[in-house]
Amino acid sequence: MRKLNFSKDRVAEAMDIRERWYAGEKTERTPFVFTVTPEKSCSYVSANPYNFIEMCGDADKAVEGQLIGMQHQFDTFPDCDYLPVMVLHYFGQGILASMYGAKQLIVEKDPPFTEGRLFNDIYETERMDNDFDIEKTEWGRMLKEHVERFVDATDGQVPVGPPDYQSPYGTATKLMPNEELMMAMYDEPELTRKFLGKVTDGIIKLSDTMEKWAGKGNYAHNQSNPIPGKCGIIIWDDYISVITPELHKEFCAPCNRKLYERYGSGHLHTCGPYFPGYIDACFECLPRSMDVSIMRGMGKTKKDMLEFLSLTEKKGLRLFGALTANDESVFNEPWEQPDNGMIERFARGGWMPAAGGSEEEGAAFKKTVEDIDSRR
């Protein structure tokens, strides 16, 4: 197995400034991340040559692909605040649901997905419990093997990140049909809370088990800011805009808050759209940081983005990600590429820039950040 070659001093510097950024401290410069993406790559790791069937079925290939991606980053753009971390999304969003008995289907070009649903309605979920041994489940054994292989290959010098357990609501939709779950919120609210509570406890069980496998000082619960023990937990709540904000606040936010309270807050990811209609539902979860992208498949204007920044500033939230552009807008108003003034405004508001592209684009991106810092 190949060994990573990188500057440990540069990674330590990145870890230090990102930890202070997350804590809301004033930093001497703006931390940023830029990923050089080759034309051909697989999965969620840039430059990884293996497909999902190969990665799920062969721990050596999965770990090798991770190391290839990390080395590519260090070789092509080392002078940014990139932190290496084992990315386990190639096991799919149904990883926790599979441990309850749901079936995962492995395909070549996408992460495994849940085939059918374990429960038909909210009443069947009453037989579900968390009295199972993760290491005795099929996907638990696979996950453990991959984690241990990675820790061994990196000599415990690179943290392991979390598998894609989604949010409690997200995993719940892998166990029973989403439409049935939404209706249960109206028809059987107490059973719905009980069900979502079980899933929340399942995420805790999986997270604690992952930390045991990786080693307490080598497991990063928050993949967006992978510093073990420092930056809380990440929740991928892609369903915030599927149900009404009121239902999310009532049934989902308490589960998310329980996770944040246990692990010291953390990051909230959602594919959106969550602005402006769903922003209060996000805030109700009490994250420490959020993605800067606020919509998917919809237009967003400069005014939208600045209003979003103003609201998150008032909440003391950190923002992470790219100020990406959309070609079209539902308002028939083309999205303007963010100018330096807007970028500078976001940087002052607690945003950590992240982008990807060619090495040439990376150099230009780095210069933009440096120009902002020179005017501070």
C-alpha positions, 0 to 999 in steps of 0.5 A: 500500500502506498504511503502519503507524502505531504508536509505535516507542518502545513497540515498542522497550520491548516488544522490550527487556523481552521479550528480557530475559524470554527470557534469564531476567533479572528484569524491572521488570514482567511482559511480556504480550500481549493481542490484540483479536479482531474477530468476523470475521477470516481466517487467523492474523492478527486483522482480516485480511479475505482468505481463503487463496486470495486470500492465497496467490494475491496478494502484495498482498492477503496483505501488505495483510491483514497490515498491516490486522491489525497496525494493528488491534492497535496501534489497539485495544490498543497498551499491551501488549508486542505485537511486529509480525511477518509471519505466513506460516502462510497458506502451510500446513504443507507449505511445505517439503514442496512444495519437495521436490515434494509437492503443496499444495492451496489452499482458501478457509477453511484453509491449503493442505494436502498432497495425497497423499504424495511417497513411499510408504515409507522406501526411496523417501526415499533418492532425496530430497536437498537439492540444489535451488534454493528460488527455482526451486520454485513455492512458493519463488518465491511465498514470496520474492515475499511476503517482498520485498513485505512488506519493501518495504511496511514499509521493513524496519521490521517483521521477517519471521517463519518459514513453518510448516515444522513440526518435522523429523518434522512435515514428514516426515509431509507427505512419506510416510504417518505410519504408514509412518514410525512403522513404519520407526522399528522396521524401518529405524532407520538409514534413518529417521534419514537421512530425518529428517536430510535434512528437518532440513537442509532446514529449515536451508536454508529458514530461512537462505534466508528470512533472506537474503530478509528481511535478516539484521537483519529476520528473526525465526526465533522467531515466539513472541518475534520479535526478530531474532537474539536468541531462537533458532528456533521448532519446531512439533512437533505430533507429540510425542504421536503416537509414544511418548516413547521413539521421539521421544527417539531419532529426533526430539529429536536433530533438534530439538536440531540446530536449537536448537544452530544458531540459539541454542535457541528455542521449542517449540510443540506442540498436545499433549497433552504432560503428564504423559506426554510432558513428558520428550520435550519437555525432551529437545529442550532448548528455551529456552521452551515454550507454557504450554498443556499439553493439547488436547481434554482436561481439565487441573486446577489441580494439573496446571498447578502441577506443570507449572510446577514442572517447567519452573521446574527446567529454567529454561524460559520459558512463553508463552501463555494459561492457558485453561479447558476446560469438561469434563475427562476426570477429570470434574472441571471446570477452575477458571478461574485465580484471581489467586493462580495467575496470580501464581504463574505470573508468578513462575515465568517465564510471559509472559501472552498472551490475546485477546478484546474490548477490555473483556476486555483492560482487565481482563487488563491490570489483573490483570497490573498488580495482580500487579506491584504486589505484587512 
